[in-house]
Each structure stands twice: as C-alpha cells, then as structure tokens.
Amino acid sequence: MLAEYLEGNIRFLPSVDSWEDGIQKAAAPLLQSGSITPKYIDDMIENVNTNGPYIVIVPGIAMPHAKNEDSVVKTSVSYLKLEEPVQFPKNKEVRTFFVLAAEDSTGHLDLISDLSSILIEDEIKNKLEESRSEQEVLDVLKMVE
C-alpha cells in the first residue's frame, strides 16, 4: 500500500537549507498534486517549533505530519532523500523524510503500519539508504508489503 501512495511522490536532493526547507521540499509533490494545501506545510513546521523534533522517529528518518484542519484534500505520502543530512533541533540529523497527510484520523493507520515495518528492519532501512531512484525505492517497499 505504501508503495502505491509513494509512486510519483519520491524525490532526491543533494541538500536543503534547513529542516524547515526539508519539510517544504519533501511535501512539494503533495502540494503540486493538490493532495494538501500550503497550510498543511506550515502546520507541520509549526508542530516541530512547538513540540520539538518528535517527528524524527528513528535516527536519520523524519515523518512530518499535522492534524488535518481542512488542509489535506487526499490521504497521501511523499518521500525525500538527501545526500547531506539536515540538522533538526536537539542535534537530530535527518536524511530521509516521509511526509504523511491523512484525510481523517484513521485512514492513515495502514500506512503507518507499513512504515513501521520498514523502520524496524535494518536491512530494509539500509536498502532505502542505498536507493538512488524512485523505482529502487518502490522495489524495496514492495518487498516488505
């Protein structure tokens, strides 16, 4: 399921200017497709400013998200991988972003389950780290599903 949502929403960049820029660039495919509004990006950044870097769910990987206050049009996920890590507050470095946007409070639970399956497997995380194209990322994710 995760691979289906990510198709067409995967990006690779050498670096970003800041963690805020990372969230903006990671969410850009969802904004471009009309799945989210600009407010959703602002809300994700505000969440980190208010609550700290809780979105860094395992070392090197962040899952930006926010409550849907009429800012998510369609449940969707995007992926951004950086060559150079970006520094979040509290010295947390991130190279990989999975932006999660959910239409409602339960519709994204299967996506979180799929993502959790990936993040607990070192072999899968390593294969994602080595991926250099959208197809390689999708192939890794399909192995887990």
Phi, psi and chi 1 to 4 in degrees:
 res  aa     phi    psi   chi1   chi2   chi3   chi4
   1 MET       -  -43.3  173.8 -175.0  -78.0      -
   2 LEU   -59.5  -42.5 -174.5   57.7      -      -
   3 ALA   -60.2  -39.3      -      -      -      -
   4 GLU   -61.7  -44.2  -68.2  172.3   26.8      -
   5 TYR   -67.2  -32.7  -82.3   97.0      -      -
   6 LEU   -81.6  -19.8  -79.7  171.0      -      -
   7 GLU   -55.6  123.4 -162.6  163.6  -20.0      -
   8 GLY    84.6   -3.6      -      -      -      -
   9 ASN  -118.6   28.4  -66.3  -33.7      -      -
  10 ILE  -112.6  130.9  -63.3  172.8      -      -
  11 ARG  -133.7  153.0  -57.8  -70.7 -176.1  -90.4
  12 PHE  -128.7  133.6  -62.5   85.0      -      -
  13 LEU  -137.1  152.4  -68.5  173.5      -      -
  14 PRO   -66.0  -44.1   -9.4   15.2      -      -
  15 SER  -164.5  171.5   63.1      -      -      -
  16 VAL  -131.1  163.4  -68.0      -      -      -
  17 ASP   -76.1  -28.1  -65.1  -27.4      -      -
  18 SER  -163.3  171.6   63.6      -      -      -
  19 TRP   -65.1  -33.7   64.6  -95.3      -      -
  20 GLU   -63.5  -43.0  -64.0   96.8  -26.6      -
  21 ASP   -63.1  -36.9 -173.3   39.9      -      -
  22 GLY   -61.7  -44.7      -      -      -      -
  23 ILE   -63.1  -43.6  -70.2  174.7      -      -
  24 GLN   -61.4  -44.9  -69.9  170.8  -19.1      -
  25 LYS   -71.6  -35.2  -71.6 -164.0  165.0   85.1
  26 ALA   -66.3  -34.8      -      -      -      -
  27 ALA   -86.6  -10.6      -      -      -      -
  28 ALA   -53.2  -43.3      -      -      -      -
  29 PRO   -61.0  -34.2  -21.6   31.5      -      -
  30 LEU   -71.7  -36.7  -55.3 -176.7      -      -
  31 LEU   -67.0  -45.1 -175.4   61.9      -      -
  32 GLN   -63.2  -34.2  -69.1  165.9   -8.8      -
  33 SER   -82.5   -8.0   71.0      -      -      -
  34 GLY    84.3   11.2      -      -      -      -
  35 SER   -74.5  -27.4  -63.8      -      -      -
  36 ILE  -134.3  165.3   62.5  170.2      -      -
  37 THR  -104.1  166.4   68.1      -      -      -
  38 PRO   -57.7  -29.9  -26.4   34.9      -      -
  39 LYS   -59.3  -35.4 -178.6 -177.9 -178.6  -40.9
  40 TYR   -62.9  -39.9 -168.6   72.5      -      -
  41 ILE   -64.0  -45.5  -64.6  172.0      -      -
  42 ASP   -59.1  -41.1  -66.3  -19.2      -      -
  43 ASP   -65.7  -38.4  -70.4  -12.5      -      -
  44 MET   -63.8  -42.3  -71.0 -172.4  -69.8      -
  45 ILE   -66.2  -42.9  -68.2  169.5      -      -
  46 GLU   -62.2  -36.3 -175.9   56.8   33.3      -
  47 ASN   -57.5  -43.3  -84.7  -13.2      -      -
  48 VAL   -69.4  -41.7  175.2      -      -      -
  49 ASN   -61.0  -36.5  -75.4  -33.0      -      -
  50 THR   -83.0  -44.0  -59.2      -      -      -
  51 ASN  -108.2   -1.1  -57.5  -51.0      -      -
  52 GLY    84.5 -175.7      -      -      -      -
  53 PRO   -83.0   44.0   32.4  -36.8      -      -
  54 TYR   -61.7  -18.8   75.0   98.5      -      -
  55 ILE   -75.0  -11.1   64.5  167.9      -      -
  56 VAL   -80.6   93.4 -178.9      -      -      -
  57 ILE   -83.5  -28.8   52.6  177.2      -      -
  58 VAL  -142.3  160.1  -63.5      -      -      -
  59 PRO   -52.9  126.3  -28.2   36.5      -      -
  60 GLY    87.9   -7.4      -      -      -      -
  61 ILE  -128.7  127.8  -60.2  175.6      -      -
  62 ALA  -115.9  146.5      -      -      -      -
  63 MET  -124.8   79.1 -170.3  174.5   71.8      -
  64 PRO   -63.0  139.3  -17.3   28.0      -      -
  65 HIS  -163.4  168.4   58.7  -78.0      -      -
  66 ALA  -155.9  168.3      -      -      -      -
  67 LYS   -67.9  145.7  -73.9 -175.9 -179.3  177.1
  68 ASN   -84.5  101.7  176.8   11.6      -      -
  69 GLU  -109.9   66.2  -63.6  175.3   -5.9      -
  70 ASP    61.8   27.7  -62.6  -34.8      -      -
  71 SER  -115.4   -3.0   56.0      -      -      -
  72 VAL  -113.9  119.6  176.2      -      -      -
  73 VAL   -87.7  -36.6  177.0      -      -      -
  74 LYS  -147.5  135.3 -179.4  172.2   93.3  171.6
  75 THR   -56.5  129.3  -63.0      -      -      -
  76 SER  -159.2  164.3   51.4      -      -      -
  77 VAL  -140.5  143.3 -177.2      -      -      -
  78 SER  -131.6  163.9   62.0      -      -      -
  79 TYR  -135.3  132.3  173.6   93.5      -      -
  80 LEU  -131.3  130.6  171.4   64.9      -      -
  81 LYS  -120.4  129.6 -177.5  165.5  158.2 -120.3
  82 LEU  -104.4  144.0  -56.3  171.8      -      -
  83 GLU   -72.9  -41.7  -70.3  177.2   26.5      -
  84 GLU  -105.4  130.1  -63.0  -65.4  -37.8      -
  85 PRO   -67.1  155.4   22.8  -29.6      -      -
  86 VAL  -110.6  145.9   65.2      -      -      -
  87 GLN   -92.0  122.6 -165.1   81.7   21.9      -
  88 PHE   -92.8  168.7  -89.5   74.5      -      -
  89 PRO   -54.2  155.6  -26.6   35.1      -      -
  90 LYS    64.0   31.2  -61.8 -173.7 -179.5  178.7
  91 ASN    57.2   35.3  -63.0  -41.8      -      -
  92 LYS   -95.5  117.1  -64.1 -168.0 -179.8 -101.5
  93 GLU   -91.1  140.1  -72.5 -169.9  -18.2      -
  94 VAL  -133.7  134.7  168.8      -      -      -
  95 ARG  -113.3  -24.0  -80.6 -176.1 -161.7  -95.9
  96 THR  -125.4  131.2  -55.4      -      -      -
  97 PHE  -118.7  132.1  -67.7   77.9      -      -
  98 PHE  -116.2  104.8  -76.8   93.8      -      -
  99 VAL   -84.9  127.2  173.3      -      -      -
 100 LEU  -115.0  125.1 -179.5   61.0      -      -
 101 ALA  -127.1  120.7      -      -      -      -
 102 ALA  -117.6  135.0      -      -      -      -
 103 GLU   -65.0  -36.6  -77.6 -179.9   77.0      -
 104 ASP  -140.1 -179.7   57.3   47.9      -      -
 105 SER   -78.9   -8.5   60.6      -      -      -
 106 THR  -121.0  -19.0   60.2      -      -      -
 107 GLY   -64.4  -16.8      -      -      -      -
 108 HIS  -101.7    1.7   63.2  -66.6      -      -
 109 LEU   -62.3  -38.2  -63.7  177.7      -      -
 110 ASP   -64.3  -37.4  -72.8  -21.4      -      -
 111 LEU   -64.5  -42.3  -66.6  172.1      -      -
 112 ILE   -64.0  -38.6  -69.4  174.8      -      -
 113 SER   -62.8  -45.8  175.1      -      -      -
 114 ASP   -61.3  -43.6  -73.5   -7.7      -      -
 115 LEU   -64.2  -40.7 -170.9   53.7      -      -
 116 SER   -61.4  -39.8  -63.0      -      -      -
 117 SER   -60.0  -36.6  -62.1      -      -      -
 118 ILE   -72.1  -43.5  -67.9  162.9      -      -
 119 LEU   -73.5  -19.5  -60.2  178.1      -      -
 120 ILE   -89.1   -9.0   60.1  172.2      -      -
 121 GLU  -102.0  109.8  -65.7  -71.4  -26.1      -
 122 ASP   -59.2  -38.8  -73.3  -22.6      -      -
 123 GLU   -61.8  -42.4 -179.6 -178.6  -14.9      -
 124 ILE   -67.6  -44.5  -59.0  -61.8      -      -
 125 LYS   -58.6  -42.3  -75.2 -167.9  -59.2 -170.1
 126 ASN   -64.0  -40.6  -69.1  -20.5      -      -
 127 LYS   -65.4  -38.0  -73.5 -177.2 -172.3 -124.6
 128 LEU   -63.7  -41.7  -81.2  176.0      -      -
 129 GLU   -61.2  -34.5 -179.4   64.6   29.2      -
 130 GLU   -82.5  -14.4  -65.1  165.6    4.1      -
 131 SER   -64.4  139.8  -62.3      -      -      -
 132 ARG  -125.3    4.3  -60.0  -74.9  179.1 -111.0
 133 SER  -147.7  162.8   70.7      -      -      -
 134 GLU   -59.0  -43.6  177.5  171.5  -35.1      -
 135 GLN   -62.7  -38.9 -169.5   56.8   55.0      -
 136 GLU   -63.5  -41.6  -72.3  178.7   11.3      -
 137 VAL   -62.9  -46.6  170.0      -      -      -
 138 LEU   -62.2  -39.3  -66.4  173.9      -      -
 139 ASP   -63.4  -40.9  -71.2  -15.1      -      -
 140 VAL   -63.2  -45.1  169.2      -      -      -
 141 LEU   -65.8  -37.3  -64.0  175.2      -      -
 142 LYS   -66.6  -27.6  -73.3  174.2 -175.6  173.8
 143 MET   -63.4  -33.6  -74.0  175.8   15.2      -
 144 VAL   -81.3  -34.0  179.2      -      -      -
 145 GLU   -72.1      -  -65.3  178.0   -9.9      -
